[in-house]
Amino acid sequence: MSGLRNIPPMDELLEAEAVQQQLQRFNRGFVIANLKQAVADIRQELRVSGQESSREDLGLRIVTRLDRLLWQTSRGTLQKVINATGVVLHTNLGRAPLCKRALAYLQDMGRDYNNLEYDLESGERGSRYHHVEELLIKLTGAEAGLVVNNNAAAVLLGLNTLAQGCEVIVSRGQLIEIGGAFRIPEVMKQSGAKLVEVGTTNRTYISDYANAINENTALLFAAHTSNYKVIGFSAEAQLDELVDLGKARQIPVMQDLGSGILADLSEWGLKEEPTVQESVRSGADIITFSGDKLLGGPQAGIMVGRGSYVERMKKNQLTRALRVDKMSIAALEGTLLEYLCGDPLENIPVLKMLTTTSVDLAARAEALKQALQGQLQNGEVVAIHTASTDDRVGGGAYPTYQLPGFAVQLVFSENRLESVVRRLRAMEPALVTRIKDNSMHISVRTLNPGDETLLIELLAAACGPKDAED
């Protein structure tokens, strides 16, 4: 087969100008490995097709395939996604975007050496937790704080430290499961604590806890049901009732807040989530919550509460296995500093998105609609409207609350919607939208600054000429 005989040898391909340019960008071994793969791919195609090709044509095909392979294998798989779904804390899209202060702090601490575990005053070893503990104390009013790698780890550490081998009393209505099959009963089993269920699924009273206490009871546990609501004929013991019972019986109270929030958003209709400060004032001994949800920071499990209990957790061997690294601490410290001395409602993206007014959202949607009308005039898009929509907080918070929002609605010609959605997911950056009423809805609430410009370019490209697969 002459096509196979015309494949240029490796040394000739390496001398090609296009390959030499790639050798300037990447290390030689990486380019050669991908060049060999490109040659193997073209050789296989020739065997299947039986096509006759000239040496020059095959050289161009190999170089083109090399360029594609280098692009695919050198860019990584984690990439920017424009979130136009209206779900603020979208778990699949990385939850909370970080604020500028956190990003700058993260870059500085990641680029250079730092005093992660070094006391600059004494010249001796320090604690990595010191960098965020004082901030947590100031912001929440708690006696002490500790940070591990996520909230599930915080719950596990608290239970293992305070109740290993002993009983923990929990309401049946709070035996929750969150994403990823994280279940309170299973975490309790892993911690070595013994679960004691009280009450019923829909009604639990403080007397149920009191009647279950015995000499082996080590902890009263409350889980805030942030990702679902029990409505109708229901009752649940309040946190302050548990605290009073715990004090009377000398048993600590631990609360898993789940999302956890430091800012009061009741002015914007978000009243169902208790703030961390409220839980601290209620007297709970240990409170756990997430860093990358309503707080608006990096993934972390944050624990605040009584100093004596936090100190015991710091000495637990599990803490070493669950500890956070310098990058998480830097991003969390930057976020907490924004709360302490900055303008969190304006500068922390999650809070900014949640508190943007309907008037502002409507204006943004109208501006985006007009910009898209000027770009999408090729027949793919039949109509462009602005539409009111119901956005979501996400991240397991405010499960029954819908945020009144605005979106740009794109109506496509017949059978074109799915192919455009597929194209947008394949682009870089990718664009993820909401599909509703057989049309595309672009919620403006969850667009970051600068996303509108990129979004217009992506849609213009995705709504271009139909490709073969369509």
C-alpha positions in Angstrom: 0.0 0.0 0.0 1.7 3.2 -1.2 0.0 5.4 1.3 1.7 3.6 4.2 5.1 3.8 2.4 4.7 7.6 2.0 4.5 8.3 5.8 7.5 10.5 6.5 10.1 9.1 8.9 10.4 10.5 12.5 13.5 12.6 11.9 12.0 14.3 8.9 8.8 15.1 10.9 10.8 16.5 13.7 12.5 19.0 11.3 9.2 20.3 10.1 8.7 24.0 11.0 5.4 23.4 12.8 6.9 20.6 14.9 9.9 22.8 15.8 7.5 25.5 17.0 5.9 22.9 19.3 9.3 21.9 20.6 9.8 25.5 21.7 6.5 25.3 23.7 6.7 21.8 25.3 9.5 19.5 26.4 11.0 17.2 23.7 9.8 13.9 25.3 6.2 15.1 25.5 6.2 16.2 21.8 7.9 13.0 20.5 5.4 10.8 22.4 2.4 12.7 20.9 4.1 12.7 17.5 4.4 8.9 17.6 0.7 8.7 18.5 -0.2 11.0 15.6 1.8 8.8 13.2 0.1 5.6 14.6 -3.3 7.2 14.2 -2.8 8.2 10.6 -1.3 4.7 9.8 -4.4 3.1 11.2 -6.7 5.3 9.2 -4.8 4.4 6.0 -5.1 0.7 6.7 -8.8 1.1 7.2 -9.5 3.3 4.2 -6.9 2.0 1.8 -6.5 5.6 0.7 -3.5 6.6 -1.5 -1.8 9.8 -0.2 1.3 11.7 -1.1 4.2 12.2 1.3 3.5 15.9 1.6 -0.2 15.3 2.3 0.6 12.7 5.0 3.1 15.0 6.6 0.5 17.8 6.9 -2.1 15.3 8.3 0.3 14.1 10.9 1.3 17.6 12.0 -2.4 18.6 12.2 -3.1 15.5 14.4 -0.1 16.3 16.5 -1.4 19.9 17.2 -4.7 18.4 18.3 -3.1 15.8 20.6 -0.9 18.4 22.2 -3.8 20.7 22.8 -5.9 17.9 24.3 -3.2 16.5 26.6 -1.5 19.7 27.8 -4.5 21.7 28.9 -5.8 19.5 31.8 -9.4 18.5 32.4 -10.4 21.1 34.9 -11.6 24.2 33.1 -13.6 27.4 33.5 -17.4 27.0 33.2 -19.8 29.9 32.8 -22.7 29.2 35.1 -26.0 30.5 33.6 -28.2 28.0 35.5 -29.3 30.4 38.2 -28.1 28.0 40.9 -25.7 30.0 43.0 -24.0 27.2 44.9 -23.9 24.6 42.1 -22.1 21.6 43.6 -21.3 20.2 40.1 -19.7 23.5 39.1 -17.4 23.9 42.1 -19.8 25.7 44.5 -18.6 29.1 45.8 -16.4 31.3 43.5 -13.7 32.9 45.7 -13.6 36.7 46.4 -10.7 38.8 45.0 -9.1 39.1 48.4 -9.0 35.4 48.9 -7.6 34.8 45.3 -4.8 37.4 45.8 -3.9 35.9 49.2 -4.0 32.4 47.7 -1.6 33.5 44.9 0.8 35.2 47.3 1.0 32.3 49.7 1.2 29.7 47.0 4.0 31.4 45.1 6.3 32.0 48.1 7.4 30.3 51.3 5.2 31.3 54.2 4.9 30.9 58.0 2.3 28.1 57.8 3.7 26.4 60.9 6.4 28.8 62.0 6.1 31.4 64.8 8.0 34.4 63.5 8.2 36.0 67.0 9.7 33.1 68.8 11.4 31.4 65.9 9.9 28.1 66.9 7.3 25.8 65.4 3.8 27.3 65.3 0.3 26.0 64.5 -1.3 26.1 61.0 -4.7 26.6 62.7 -3.7 29.9 64.3 -4.0 31.8 61.0 -7.8 31.3 60.9 -8.7 30.6 64.5 -8.5 34.2 65.8 -10.6 35.4 62.8 -13.3 32.7 63.5 -13.3 33.8 67.2 -13.8 37.5 66.2 -16.4 36.8 63.6 -18.6 34.2 65.5 -18.1 35.1 69.1 -17.0 31.5 69.9 -14.1 30.6 72.3 -12.1 28.7 69.8 -12.0 27.4 66.2 -10.6 24.6 64.1 -10.5 23.8 60.4 -10.4 20.4 58.6 -10.9 19.5 55.0 -14.7 19.5 54.8 -17.8 19.5 56.9 -18.2 15.7 56.9 -14.7 15.5 58.4 -15.6 18.1 61.0 -18.6 16.0 62.1 -16.5 12.9 62.1 -13.8 14.5 64.2 -16.3 16.0 66.7 -18.1 12.7 67.2 -14.9 10.7 67.5 -13.4 13.1 70.0 -16.4 13.7 72.3 -18.3 10.4 72.0 -16.2 7.4 70.9 -17.6 4.3 72.5 -20.5 6.2 74.0 -24.0 7.2 73.1 -25.1 10.2 71.0 -28.8 11.2 71.1 -30.2 12.4 67.8 -33.8 13.1 66.6 -35.1 10.7 64.0 -36.1 13.7 61.9 -32.5 14.8 61.7 -30.8 11.6 60.5 -30.0 13.3 57.2 -28.3 12.4 54.0 -26.5 15.0 51.9 -24.9 14.6 48.4 -22.4 11.8 47.9 -24.3 9.4 50.2 -23.0 11.2 53.4 -25.3 10.0 56.1 -25.3 11.0 59.7 -25.8 7.4 60.9 -22.9 6.1 58.8 -20.6 8.9 59.9 -21.5 8.2 63.5 -20.7 4.5 63.1 -17.3 5.4 61.6 -16.6 7.7 64.5 -17.0 5.0 67.0 -20.1 6.6 68.6 -23.3 4.8 69.2 -26.4 6.3 67.7 -29.5 6.6 69.9 -32.6 7.7 67.9 -35.4 9.5 69.7 -38.8 10.9 68.6 -40.4 10.2 65.3 -39.7 11.3 61.7 -42.0 14.3 62.0 -42.2 15.0 65.7 -39.5 15.1 68.4 -39.7 16.8 71.7 -37.1 17.8 74.3 -38.6 15.2 76.6 -37.6 12.5 74.1 -34.0 13.5 74.6 -34.3 13.8 78.4 -35.8 10.3 78.7 -33.1 8.7 76.6 -30.2 10.1 78.7 -28.3 7.5 80.8 -24.8 7.1 82.3 -23.3 6.2 78.8 -24.7 9.4 77.1 -21.8 11.5 75.9 -23.4 14.0 73.5 -26.6 15.6 72.3 -26.5 16.1 68.6 -28.5 18.4 66.4 -28.3 18.5 62.6 -29.8 21.5 60.8 -32.0 20.1 58.0 -30.7 22.5 55.4 -31.4 20.5 52.3 -35.1 19.5 53.0 -38.1 20.6 55.0 -40.6 18.7 57.0 -43.9 20.6 56.9 -47.4 20.0 58.2 -47.9 18.0 61.4 -44.3 18.3 62.7 -42.3 19.4 65.7 -38.6 19.6 66.6 -36.8 20.4 69.8 -35.1 23.8 69.5 -31.3 24.3 69.9 -31.7 26.4 73.1 -33.8 23.7 74.6 -31.1 21.1 73.9 -28.5 23.5 75.4 -30.5 23.9 78.6 -30.9 20.1 78.9 -27.2 19.6 78.2 -26.2 22.1 80.9 -28.6 20.5 83.4 -27.2 17.0 82.7 -23.6 18.1 82.1 -23.6 16.8 78.5 -22.2 18.8 75.6 -24.3 19.8 72.6 -23.0 19.6 69.1 -24.8 21.1 66.1 -24.1 20.4 62.4 -25.2 23.6 60.6 -24.3 22.2 57.2 -24.0 25.2 54.9 -23.3 27.8 57.6 -23.6 31.5 57.1 -22.0 34.5 58.8 -24.1 37.3 57.1 -27.7 38.0 58.0 -29.7 37.8 54.7 -33.2 38.2 56.1 -33.5 41.6 54.4 -33.4 39.7 51.1 -36.0 37.2 52.1 -33.5 34.5 53.1 -34.6 33.9 56.7 -34.6 30.1 57.1 -30.8 29.6 57.7 -29.6 30.3 61.2 -26.3 32.2 61.3 -23.3 30.8 62.9 -23.3 33.6 65.4 -26.9 32.8 66.4 -25.9 29.2 67.1 -22.9 30.4 69.2 -25.2 32.7 71.2 -27.6 29.8 71.8 -24.8 28.1 73.7 -24.0 25.0 71.5 -20.7 23.6 72.6 -19.5 22.7 69.1 -20.8 24.0 65.8 -19.7 22.7 62.4 -20.3 24.1 58.9 -18.9 24.2 55.4 -16.4 26.7 54.0 -17.4 26.6 50.3 -21.2 27.1 50.6 -22.9 30.2 52.1 -19.6 31.4 53.6 -18.3 31.9 50.1 -14.8 30.4 50.7 -12.8 27.3 49.8 -13.8 23.7 50.7 -13.3 23.3 54.4 -15.0 22.0 57.5 -15.1 24.7 60.1 -15.6 24.0 63.8 -16.2 26.7 66.5 -17.2 26.4 70.1 -15.9 25.8 73.6 -12.2 26.1 73.9 -11.8 22.9 76.0 -13.6 20.8 73.4 -11.7 22.3 70.5 -8.4 21.7 72.2 -9.3 18.0 72.6 -10.0 17.8 68.9 -6.7 19.4 68.0 -5.0 16.6 69.9 -7.0 13.9 68.2 -4.9 11.7 65.8 -7.7 12.1 63.2 -6.9 15.8 62.9 -3.6 15.0 61.2 -5.4 12.9 58.6 -8.2 15.5 58.1 -6.0 18.7 58.1 -6.1 21.4 55.5 -3.1 22.5 53.5 -1.6 26.0 53.1 -3.7 26.8 50.0 -7.0 26.1 51.8 -5.9 28.1 54.8 -4.8 31.0 52.7 -8.1 31.1 50.7 -10.1 30.8 53.9 -8.1 33.5 55.7 -8.6 35.8 52.8 -12.3 35.2 52.8 -12.6 35.7 56.6 -10.6 38.9 56.3 -13.1 40.2 53.8 -15.9 39.6 56.4 -13.8 41.3 59.1 -12.5 44.4 57.4 -14.0 44.5 53.9 -17.5 44.6 52.3 -18.6 41.0 52.1 -22.1 41.7 50.6 -20.4 43.5 47.7 -17.1 41.5 47.3 -17.9 37.9 48.1 -19.5 36.5 44.9 -22.0 34.2 46.6 -23.4 37.0 48.8 -23.4 39.5 45.9 -25.4 37.1 43.8 -27.9 36.3 46.6 -28.5 40.0 47.4 -28.7 41.4 43.9 -32.1 43.2 43.5 -34.7 42.2 40.9 -34.4 45.7 39.3 -30.6 45.1 38.7 -31.2 41.6 37.4 -33.9 42.8 35.0 -31.6 45.5 33.7 -28.8 43.0 33.1 -31.1 40.6 31.3 -32.4 43.3 29.1 -28.9 44.4 28.2 -27.8 40.9 27.4 -30.9 40.3 25.3 -30.1 43.3 23.1 -26.5 42.3 22.7 -27.5 38.8 21.7 -30.1 40.1 19.2 -27.3 41.9 17.4 -25.2 38.7 17.2 -27.6 35.8 16.6 -29.2 36.6 13.2 -28.5 33.4 11.3 -31.8 31.6 11.6 -30.8 29.2 14.3 -32.4 31.4 17.0 -36.1 32.0 16.3 -36.8 34.4 19.2 -35.0 36.1 22.1 -36.9 37.3 25.1 -36.3 38.3 28.7 -38.2 36.1 31.2 -38.7 36.0 34.9 -37.3 32.9 36.5 -36.9 31.1 39.8 -33.2 30.9 40.8 -31.9 28.7 43.6 -29.4 29.0 46.4 -28.2 25.5 46.0 -25.5 23.7 48.0 -28.2 22.1 50.3 -29.3 25.5 51.6 -32.8 27.0 51.5 -34.3 24.0 49.8 -37.9 25.4 49.5 -36.9 29.0 48.6 -36.9 30.2 45.1 -35.0 33.4 44.3 -37.0 35.7 41.9 -34.7 36.2 39.0 -34.4 37.1 35.4 -33.1 35.3 32.4 -32.7 35.7 28.6 -34.8 33.0 26.8 -33.6 31.7 23.5 -36.0 29.8 21.3 -34.3 27.7 18.6 -35.4 26.3 15.3 -36.7 22.8 15.3 -34.4 20.1 16.7 -31.5 22.6 17.2 -31.7 23.2 21.0 -29.9 20.0 22.0 -27.1 20.3 19.5 -26.4 23.9 20.6 -26.4 22.9 24.2 -23.9 20.1 23.4 -21.7 22.5 21.5 -21.6 24.9 24.4 -20.5 22.2 26.8 -17.7 21.3 24.5 -16.3 24.9 24.2 -13.7 26.5 26.3 -14.9 28.0 28.5 -17.9 25.8 28.6 -21.3 27.4 29.0 -24.0 25.6 31.1 -27.5 27.0 30.9 -31.0 25.9 32.0 -33.4 24.1 29.7 -37.0 25.0 30.3 -40.1 25.0 28.1 -38.1 23.6 25.2 -35.9 26.7 25.2 -32.6 27.9 26.6 -32.7 30.1 29.7 -29.6 32.1 30.6 -30.0 33.3 34.2 -28.0 36.5 34.8 -27.8 36.1 38.6 -25.0 33.6 38.4 -22.9 35.3 35.7 -19.5 36.6 37.0 -18.1 39.9 35.8 -17.0 39.6 32.2 -19.0 36.4 31.6 -21.5 38.3 29.4 -18.9 39.1 26.8 -17.6 35.5 26.7 -21.2 34.2 26.6 -22.1 36.2 23.6 -19.0 35.0 21.7 -19.7 31.3 22.7 -23.4 31.5 21.6 -22.4 33.1 18.3 -20.0 30.3 17.6 -22.4 27.6 18.8 -25.2 28.9 16.6 -23.0 29.0 13.5 -23.2 26.7 10.5 -24.5 23.2 11.2 -21.9 20.5 11.4 -22.0 17.0 10.1 -23.2 15.4 13.4 -26.2 17.7 13.5 
